[in-house]
Amino acid sequence: MESLITEIKKIPPVTRFSVVSLVGLTVPVMLKMLNPEKLIYFGPWVWKGFQLWRLPTSFFFGSTNINFIFEVSMLYRMTNQLESTTFPGNSSDLAWQLFVASGAIILATRPLKSILFLHPLLACLAYVSSALAPPGAQTSIMGLLTIPVTYFPYVMVGMDLLSGGPYAAAQAVAGIIVGHLWWWACMGRRARRRRRCSTGKME
């Protein structure tokens, strides 16, 4: 048990918080120990009933089937990649930007009346991660298929379309839009400058 705790402590703080929150909220629902209605986002309950805990919990309640393994894996991989490579030693900056992006996801999915935001968040993270990846980088989908990393956000939309229909796909698209705005506002200029420097061109 101590070795497990030691390994968990090695995970960067934002990644650790995100993954532990996802597991800590979803597994009790799977075990019938927690009512999922306590976790979902519903505007009147949040803003008129002051049930503000629903704002974070609606981002960390995952699927209660085999898809949960994929969700945990994707959240860990993409958040850890951002925290370790784009925000090394600056986890607080990543936490703040994720906070703002999460608020944007709630607004972007408002026309869809979304009550859960994990999949839009994953799509958002996938877009940002793919936009920051070096040219030609590839990624593996559950160890079964290797594709260029730039296509991965759109593959996620397709997977959501197959598993949840047009409604789920629309939520993923909203996440991609937020991801693009996040990248453009906070990281795009820096990434372009880095690429120009690596090719010997000056901005």
TIVO-629750 format. One record per residue (C-alpha): residue in one letter; x, y, z. Coordinates in Angstrom, 1 decimal. Each point is the difference from the previous one (the first is absolute). Example, Ala and Ser with C-alpha at 12.3 -4.5 7.8 and 13.67 -1.06 7.14 Angstrom:
BEGIN
<site><aa>A</aa><x>12.3</x><y>-4.5</y><z>7.8</z></site>
<site><aa>S</aa><x>1.4</x><y>3.4</y><z>-0.7</z></site>
END
This chain:
BEGIN
<site><aa>M</aa><x>0.0</x><y>0.0</y><z>0.0</z></site>
<site><aa>E</aa><x>2.8</x><y>2.4</y><z>0.9</z></site>
<site><aa>S</aa><x>1.7</x><y>-0.7</y><z>-3.4</z></site>
<site><aa>L</aa><x>-3.2</x><y>0.9</y><z>-1.8</z></site>
<site><aa>I</aa><x>-0.3</x><y>3.2</y><z>1.9</z></site>
<site><aa>T</aa><x>3.6</x><y>0.8</y><z>-0.8</z></site>
<site><aa>E</aa><x>-0.6</x><y>-0.6</y><z>-3.7</z></site>
<site><aa>I</aa><x>-3.1</x><y>2.2</y><z>0.1</z></site>
<site><aa>K</aa><x>1.9</x><y>2.8</y><z>1.6</z></site>
<site><aa>K</aa><x>2.5</x><y>-0.1</y><z>-2.9</z></site>
<site><aa>I</aa><x>-2.8</x><y>1.1</y><z>-2.4</z></site>
<site><aa>P</aa><x>-0.1</x><y>3.7</y><z>-0.7</z></site>
<site><aa>P</aa><x>-2.6</x><y>1.8</y><z>2.2</z></site>
<site><aa>V</aa><x>-2.6</x><y>1.1</y><z>-2.5</z></site>
<site><aa>T</aa><x>0.1</x><y>-3.4</y><z>-1.7</z></site>
<site><aa>R</aa><x>-0.2</x><y>-1.8</y><z>3.3</z></site>
<site><aa>F</aa><x>-3.0</x><y>2.1</y><z>1.1</z></site>
<site><aa>S</aa><x>-1.8</x><y>-0.6</y><z>-3.3</z></site>
<site><aa>V</aa><x>0.5</x><y>-3.7</y><z>-0.1</z></site>
<site><aa>V</aa><x>-0.7</x><y>-0.6</y><z>3.7</z></site>
<site><aa>S</aa><x>-3.2</x><y>2.2</y><z>-0.3</z></site>
<site><aa>L</aa><x>-1.2</x><y>-2.1</y><z>-3.0</z></site>
<site><aa>V</aa><x>0.6</x><y>-3.3</y><z>1.8</z></site>
<site><aa>G</aa><x>-1.2</x><y>1.2</y><z>3.3</z></site>
<site><aa>L</aa><x>-3.3</x><y>1.2</y><z>-1.3</z></site>
<site><aa>T</aa><x>-0.8</x><y>-2.6</y><z>-2.6</z></site>
<site><aa>V</aa><x>1.0</x><y>-3.2</y><z>1.8</z></site>
<site><aa>P</aa><x>-2.4</x><y>0.7</y><z>3.0</z></site>
<site><aa>V</aa><x>-2.8</x><y>0.4</y><z>-2.6</z></site>
<site><aa>M</aa><x>0.9</x><y>-3.3</y><z>-1.6</z></site>
<site><aa>L</aa><x>-0.1</x><y>-1.6</y><z>3.5</z></site>
<site><aa>K</aa><x>-3.5</x><y>1.6</y><z>0.7</z></site>
<site><aa>M</aa><x>1.6</x><y>1.9</y><z>2.9</z></site>
<site><aa>L</aa><x>-0.7</x><y>3.5</y><z>-1.5</z></site>
<site><aa>N</aa><x>-3.1</x><y>1.3</y><z>-1.8</z></site>
<site><aa>P</aa><x>1.1</x><y>1.4</y><z>-3.5</z></site>
<site><aa>E</aa><x>-2.7</x><y>2.7</y><z>0.3</z></site>
<site><aa>K</aa><x>2.2</x><y>1.6</y><z>2.6</z></site>
<site><aa>L</aa><x>2.8</x><y>0.5</y><z>-2.6</z></site>
<site><aa>I</aa><x>-1.7</x><y>1.3</y><z>-3.1</z></site>
<site><aa>Y</aa><x>-0.2</x><y>3.7</y><z>-1.1</z></site>
<site><aa>F</aa><x>-3.5</x><y>1.6</y><z>0.0</z></site>
<site><aa>G</aa><x>0.0</x><y>3.7</y><z>-0.2</z></site>
<site><aa>P</aa><x>-2.9</x><y>0.8</y><z>2.4</z></site>
<site><aa>W</aa><x>1.5</x><y>-2.3</y><z>2.7</z></site>
<site><aa>V</aa><x>3.4</x><y>1.5</y><z>-0.4</z></site>
<site><aa>W</aa><x>-0.8</x><y>3.7</y><z>-0.2</z></site>
<site><aa>K</aa><x>-3.3</x><y>0.3</y><z>1.9</z></site>
<site><aa>G</aa><x>0.5</x><y>-2.9</y><z>2.4</z></site>
<site><aa>F</aa><x>3.6</x><y>0.8</y><z>0.6</z></site>
<site><aa>Q</aa><x>1.1</x><y>-3.6</y><z>-0.6</z></site>
<site><aa>L</aa><x>3.3</x><y>1.3</y><z>-1.3</z></site>
<site><aa>W</aa><x>1.8</x><y>-3.4</y><z>0.4</z></site>
<site><aa>R</aa><x>-1.8</x><y>-1.1</y><z>-3.2</z></site>
<site><aa>L</aa><x>2.3</x><y>2.3</y><z>-2.0</z></site>
<site><aa>P</aa><x>3.1</x><y>-2.2</y><z>0.6</z></site>
<site><aa>T</aa><x>-1.7</x><y>-3.4</y><z>0.4</z></site>
<site><aa>S</aa><x>-1.7</x><y>0.3</y><z>-3.4</z></site>
<site><aa>F</aa><x>3.5</x><y>0.0</y><z>-1.6</z></site>
<site><aa>F</aa><x>1.2</x><y>-3.1</y><z>1.9</z></site>
<site><aa>F</aa><x>-2.9</x><y>-2.4</y><z>-0.2</z></site>
<site><aa>G</aa><x>0.8</x><y>-2.6</y><z>-2.7</z></site>
<site><aa>S</aa><x>-1.6</x><y>-3.0</y><z>-1.6</z></site>
<site><aa>T</aa><x>-1.1</x><y>-2.9</y><z>2.1</z></site>
<site><aa>N</aa><x>1.0</x><y>-2.6</y><z>-2.6</z></site>
<site><aa>I</aa><x>3.2</x><y>-1.1</y><z>-1.7</z></site>
<site><aa>N</aa><x>0.4</x><y>3.5</y><z>-1.5</z></site>
<site><aa>F</aa><x>1.1</x><y>1.2</y><z>3.4</z></site>
<site><aa>I</aa><x>3.4</x><y>-1.6</y><z>-0.5</z></site>
<site><aa>F</aa><x>0.4</x><y>1.9</y><z>-3.2</z></site>
<site><aa>E</aa><x>-1.1</x><y>3.3</y><z>1.7</z></site>
<site><aa>V</aa><x>2.5</x><y>-0.4</y><z>2.9</z></site>
<site><aa>S</aa><x>2.8</x><y>-0.9</y><z>-2.4</z></site>
<site><aa>M</aa><x>-0.7</x><y>3.0</y><z>-2.3</z></site>
<site><aa>L</aa><x>-0.4</x><y>2.4</y><z>2.9</z></site>
<site><aa>Y</aa><x>3.3</x><y>-1.1</y><z>1.5</z></site>
<site><aa>R</aa><x>2.0</x><y>-0.1</y><z>-3.2</z></site>
<site><aa>M</aa><x>-1.1</x><y>3.4</y><z>-1.3</z></site>
<site><aa>T</aa><x>0.1</x><y>1.9</y><z>3.3</z></site>
<site><aa>N</aa><x>3.3</x><y>-1.5</y><z>0.9</z></site>
<site><aa>Q</aa><x>1.4</x><y>0.9</y><z>-3.4</z></site>
<site><aa>L</aa><x>-1.1</x><y>3.6</y><z>0.3</z></site>
<site><aa>E</aa><x>1.2</x><y>0.3</y><z>3.6</z></site>
<site><aa>S</aa><x>3.4</x><y>-1.6</y><z>-0.6</z></site>
<site><aa>T</aa><x>0.9</x><y>1.5</y><z>-3.4</z></site>
<site><aa>T</aa><x>-1.9</x><y>3.3</y><z>-0.5</z></site>
<site><aa>F</aa><x>-0.3</x><y>1.0</y><z>3.7</z></site>
<site><aa>P</aa><x>3.0</x><y>-1.5</y><z>1.7</z></site>
<site><aa>G</aa><x>0.3</x><y>1.3</y><z>3.5</z></site>
<site><aa>N</aa><x>-3.0</x><y>2.3</y><z>-0.6</z></site>
<site><aa>S</aa><x>-2.9</x><y>-2.2</y><z>1.0</z></site>
<site><aa>S</aa><x>-1.9</x><y>3.0</y><z>1.4</z></site>
<site><aa>D</aa><x>-0.1</x><y>1.6</y><z>-3.5</z></site>
<site><aa>L</aa><x>-1.4</x><y>-3.2</y><z>-1.5</z></site>
<site><aa>A</aa><x>-2.6</x><y>-0.2</y><z>2.8</z></site>
<site><aa>W</aa><x>-1.1</x><y>3.5</y><z>-0.7</z></site>
<site><aa>Q</aa><x>-0.3</x><y>-0.5</y><z>-3.7</z></site>
<site><aa>L</aa><x>-1.9</x><y>-3.2</y><z>0.5</z></site>
<site><aa>F</aa><x>-2.4</x><y>1.9</y><z>2.3</z></site>
<site><aa>V</aa><x>-0.6</x><y>2.6</y><z>-2.7</z></site>
<site><aa>A</aa><x>-0.4</x><y>-2.7</y><z>-2.7</z></site>
<site><aa>S</aa><x>-2.5</x><y>-1.9</y><z>2.2</z></site>
<site><aa>G</aa><x>-2.1</x><y>3.2</y><z>0.3</z></site>
<site><aa>A</aa><x>0.1</x><y>0.4</y><z>-3.7</z></site>
<site><aa>I</aa><x>-1.1</x><y>-3.6</y><z>-0.5</z></site>
<site><aa>I</aa><x>-3.0</x><y>0.6</y><z>2.2</z></site>
<site><aa>L</aa><x>-1.0</x><y>3.0</y><z>-2.1</z></site>
<site><aa>A</aa><x>0.8</x><y>-1.7</y><z>-3.3</z></site>
<site><aa>T</aa><x>-2.2</x><y>-3.0</y><z>0.8</z></site>
<site><aa>R</aa><x>-2.8</x><y>2.0</y><z>1.5</z></site>
<site><aa>P</aa><x>-2.1</x><y>-0.2</y><z>-3.2</z></site>
<site><aa>L</aa><x>0.3</x><y>-3.8</y><z>0.3</z></site>
<site><aa>K</aa><x>-1.2</x><y>0.1</y><z>3.6</z></site>
<site><aa>S</aa><x>2.9</x><y>-2.2</y><z>1.0</z></site>
<site><aa>I</aa><x>0.1</x><y>-1.4</y><z>3.5</z></site>
<site><aa>L</aa><x>3.4</x><y>-1.7</y><z>-0.1</z></site>
<site><aa>F</aa><x>3.2</x><y>1.5</y><z>-1.5</z></site>
<site><aa>L</aa><x>2.7</x><y>-2.7</y><z>0.2</z></site>
<site><aa>H</aa><x>-0.1</x><y>-0.8</y><z>-3.7</z></site>
<site><aa>P</aa><x>0.1</x><y>3.7</y><z>-1.2</z></site>
<site><aa>L</aa><x>2.9</x><y>0.4</y><z>2.4</z></site>
<site><aa>L</aa><x>1.8</x><y>-3.0</y><z>-1.5</z></site>
<site><aa>A</aa><x>-0.6</x><y>1.4</y><z>-3.5</z></site>
<site><aa>C</aa><x>1.3</x><y>3.4</y><z>1.1</z></site>
<site><aa>L</aa><x>3.2</x><y>-1.6</y><z>1.4</z></site>
<site><aa>A</aa><x>0.4</x><y>-2.2</y><z>-3.1</z></site>
<site><aa>Y</aa><x>-0.1</x><y>3.1</y><z>-2.2</z></site>
<site><aa>V</aa><x>2.5</x><y>1.9</y><z>2.0</z></site>
<site><aa>S</aa><x>2.3</x><y>-3.0</y><z>0.3</z></site>
<site><aa>S</aa><x>-0.1</x><y>-0.6</y><z>-3.7</z></site>
<site><aa>A</aa><x>0.6</x><y>3.6</y><z>-0.8</z></site>
<site><aa>L</aa><x>3.1</x><y>0.1</y><z>2.1</z></site>
<site><aa>A</aa><x>1.3</x><y>-3.3</y><z>-1.2</z></site>
<site><aa>P</aa><x>3.1</x><y>0.0</y><z>-2.3</z></site>
<site><aa>P</aa><x>-0.7</x><y>-0.4</y><z>-3.7</z></site>
<site><aa>G</aa><x>-0.4</x><y>-3.6</y><z>-1.0</z></site>
<site><aa>A</aa><x>-0.8</x><y>-1.2</y><z>3.5</z></site>
<site><aa>Q</aa><x>-2.2</x><y>-3.0</y><z>0.3</z></site>
<site><aa>T</aa><x>-2.2</x><y>-1.4</y><z>2.7</z></site>
<site><aa>S</aa><x>-1.5</x><y>-3.4</y><z>0.8</z></site>
<site><aa>I</aa><x>-3.7</x><y>-0.6</y><z>0.6</z></site>
<site><aa>M</aa><x>-0.3</x><y>-2.6</y><z>2.8</z></site>
<site><aa>G</aa><x>3.0</x><y>-1.7</y><z>-1.4</z></site>
<site><aa>L</aa><x>-1.9</x><y>-1.2</y><z>-3.1</z></site>
<site><aa>L</aa><x>0.4</x><y>2.7</y><z>-2.6</z></site>
<site><aa>T</aa><x>2.7</x><y>2.6</y><z>-0.6</z></site>
<site><aa>I</aa><x>-0.9</x><y>3.3</y><z>-1.6</z></site>
<site><aa>P</aa><x>1.5</x><y>3.5</y><z>-0.5</z></site>
<site><aa>V</aa><x>-0.6</x><y>1.8</y><z>3.3</z></site>
<site><aa>T</aa><x>-1.5</x><y>3.0</y><z>-1.9</z></site>
<site><aa>Y</aa><x>-3.0</x><y>-2.3</y><z>-0.9</z></site>
<site><aa>F</aa><x>-0.6</x><y>-1.2</y><z>3.5</z></site>
<site><aa>P</aa><x>-2.5</x><y>2.7</y><z>1.2</z></site>
<site><aa>Y</aa><x>-2.2</x><y>-0.8</y><z>-3.1</z></site>
<site><aa>V</aa><x>0.3</x><y>-3.7</y><z>0.6</z></site>
<site><aa>M</aa><x>-1.4</x><y>0.6</y><z>3.5</z></site>
<site><aa>V</aa><x>-2.9</x><y>1.8</y><z>-1.6</z></site>
<site><aa>G</aa><x>-0.6</x><y>-3.0</y><z>-2.1</z></site>
<site><aa>M</aa><x>0.2</x><y>-2.3</y><z>3.0</z></site>
<site><aa>D</aa><x>-2.5</x><y>2.1</y><z>1.9</z></site>
<site><aa>L</aa><x>-2.3</x><y>0.0</y><z>-3.1</z></site>
<site><aa>L</aa><x>0.1</x><y>-3.8</y><z>-0.1</z></site>
<site><aa>S</aa><x>-0.4</x><y>-0.5</y><z>3.8</z></site>
<site><aa>G</aa><x>-2.4</x><y>2.9</y><z>0.8</z></site>
<site><aa>G</aa><x>-1.5</x><y>1.2</y><z>-3.2</z></site>
<site><aa>P</aa><x>-0.1</x><y>3.6</y><z>-1.4</z></site>
<site><aa>Y</aa><x>-0.5</x><y>1.5</y><z>3.4</z></site>
<site><aa>A</aa><x>3.2</x><y>-1.4</y><z>1.4</z></site>
<site><aa>A</aa><x>1.9</x><y>0.9</y><z>-3.1</z></site>
<site><aa>A</aa><x>-1.3</x><y>3.6</y><z>0.2</z></site>
<site><aa>Q</aa><x>1.3</x><y>0.3</y><z>3.5</z></site>
<site><aa>A</aa><x>3.4</x><y>-1.2</y><z>-1.1</z></site>
<site><aa>V</aa><x>0.0</x><y>2.6</y><z>-2.8</z></site>
<site><aa>A</aa><x>-0.7</x><y>2.6</y><z>2.6</z></site>
<site><aa>G</aa><x>3.0</x><y>-1.2</y><z>1.9</z></site>
<site><aa>I</aa><x>2.2</x><y>0.2</y><z>-3.1</z></site>
<site><aa>I</aa><x>-1.1</x><y>3.6</y><z>-0.6</z></site>
<site><aa>V</aa><x>0.9</x><y>0.9</y><z>3.6</z></site>
<site><aa>G</aa><x>3.3</x><y>-1.8</y><z>-0.5</z></site>
<site><aa>H</aa><x>0.8</x><y>2.0</y><z>-3.1</z></site>
<site><aa>L</aa><x>-0.8</x><y>3.3</y><z>1.8</z></site>
<site><aa>W</aa><x>2.1</x><y>-1.0</y><z>2.9</z></site>
<site><aa>W</aa><x>2.9</x><y>-0.9</y><z>-2.2</z></site>
<site><aa>W</aa><x>-0.3</x><y>3.1</y><z>-2.1</z></site>
<site><aa>A</aa><x>-0.3</x><y>2.3</y><z>3.0</z></site>
<site><aa>C</aa><x>2.7</x><y>-1.4</y><z>2.2</z></site>
<site><aa>M</aa><x>2.3</x><y>-2.3</y><z>-1.9</z></site>
<site><aa>G</aa><x>-0.2</x><y>0.5</y><z>-3.8</z></site>
<site><aa>R</aa><x>2.4</x><y>2.9</y><z>-0.3</z></site>
<site><aa>R</aa><x>2.6</x><y>-1.7</y><z>2.2</z></site>
<site><aa>A</aa><x>-0.3</x><y>-3.2</y><z>-1.9</z></site>
<site><aa>R</aa><x>0.4</x><y>1.7</y><z>-3.3</z></site>
<site><aa>R</aa><x>3.0</x><y>1.9</y><z>1.2</z></site>
<site><aa>R</aa><x>1.6</x><y>-3.2</y><z>1.2</z></site>
<site><aa>R</aa><x>-0.5</x><y>-1.7</y><z>-3.3</z></site>
<site><aa>R</aa><x>1.4</x><y>2.9</y><z>-1.9</z></site>
<site><aa>C</aa><x>3.1</x><y>0.0</y><z>2.2</z></site>
<site><aa>S</aa><x>0.4</x><y>-3.7</y><z>-0.5</z></site>
<site><aa>T</aa><x>0.1</x><y>0.5</y><z>-3.8</z></site>
<site><aa>G</aa><x>2.3</x><y>3.0</y><z>0.2</z></site>
<site><aa>K</aa><x>-2.7</x><y>2.5</y><z>-0.9</z></site>
<site><aa>M</aa><x>-0.6</x><y>3.2</y><z>1.9</z></site>
<site><aa>E</aa><x>-3.5</x><y>1.3</y><z>0.8</z></site>
END
